[in-house]
Each structure stands twice: as C-alpha cells, then as structure tokens.
Amino acid sequence: MIYDPVSLSYLSHDPYLALARMVKAVPSWATKTTHKAIREQYKTVSLGVLYGMRGPSLARRLGLSEAVGEQLIVDHQRAFPAFWAWSRNTVSHALLARQIQTVYGWRLRCGPSAETNLRAIANFPMQSNGSEMMKLACCLVLEAGVSICAVVHDAILIEAPLPNLPDAIATTQRCMAEASRIILRGFTLASDVQVFPHPQHYVDERGLPMWGVVQEFLGRDILITSGAERE
C-alpha cells in the first residue's frame, strides 16, 4: 500500500510533531518533551483545520499574533495539499448535491451556501465517520463478549475481572482496529490503553470541576433522603 503524507504523519505515532518536522519548525530529533509548546501549536492547527479554523481564530486560541496564526495554516497547506483539495471538493460536492453522507449512508441535508455552515460540512466526514467507526467497534466488542460501560468520545470504557482484563483489552483493541479498517477501507488506526484497577476509576481532568459539583449534589441528596427516612 502506498501512503500519502497525512497517513505517514499518523503512522509516525506523533502526527503533530511530524508536521512540525515536515515544515522544519523543529529539528529532526525533537520530542514531545523538548518541543512541547511548538508541538501544541501544530496539534491545534491539525485539529482546527478539520472544521475550517483560519489564521485569526487559531492565533486567538494559541495567544499568538495573527501573522503567526496565518503562517501555521500555510505550513499545513504546504505539507498536505491533497487534504486541502479534498476538503474543498467535499464542501463543493455537498452544496451541489444538497447533502453529504457517511460511508454507511447517514445523511446531512445541506441548503444553499448562504444558509449553510460550511465549517460544519468540512468537519462532517471526520466526526460522522468517526461516529460510525465507534458504533461498529462497540458492536464487535459486545459480540466478542466484552462488557462495555460507556463510550467516552473516541474511547470505549470496558470492565472485566482483573485476571481476564489483559484478554479483554486485547479483544477490544482488535475490534477497534477492525472497525477502522472497515470504515477507512483498509487503513488501520491504533489505540491507547489506560487501566484503572479497583478502587481507582476513570477521571478526565477537564471534567473535575463538574465531577465535584455532581458529588456535592449527590451528597446533599443523600442527606436529604436520609433525613426523610429517619422522620
């Protein structure tokens, strides 16, 4: 199989740093640790262009000047011209056909360009087909006999007895890889693993404030219920 620059950057195991290397923003020996700030910039641009982010918005997000934000976009365009051509063609086709759909046929109706969020159309193939991938992966995981607790955006939270956990993890990763091969016509996505043995539990740092609010609420609710029961 012949891989395009986007696929090669993904296969490098750190596509954001790979992009920075491609445009010579970092030396070839750069790592996530040695060039963390620059990697974060190219991570933001790599994800932002998927939904049409442009230089000024990128600059505000990163706290940089608009000139630097525009240059980051130009760097991405030079590194991945085929992606930009595909993205423009995707939006144009959706406007002409008045619809865009996933590989399994889930459709988004599109009106005239003046009435349609063009960034939403540009972002649709990634988000919607990612959703199709997760749905298929969940079906495969359940059919393989692994218990699913929840889907966490692009991850699957499973549970298993500790002695069976290695096999459950391997099975889940195999199913997720198979789902990606089906949706992406042969290209396989990798997956990471985090293990939380009891009494640990999954925590997303971004959700800690809300977790605190929920726990506080549950605590008050329990007290109120207990008070009512005592009466």
Order of alpha helices (4+ residues) and beta strands (2+ residues): alpha-alpha-alpha-alpha-alpha-alpha-beta-beta-alpha-beta-beta-alpha-alpha
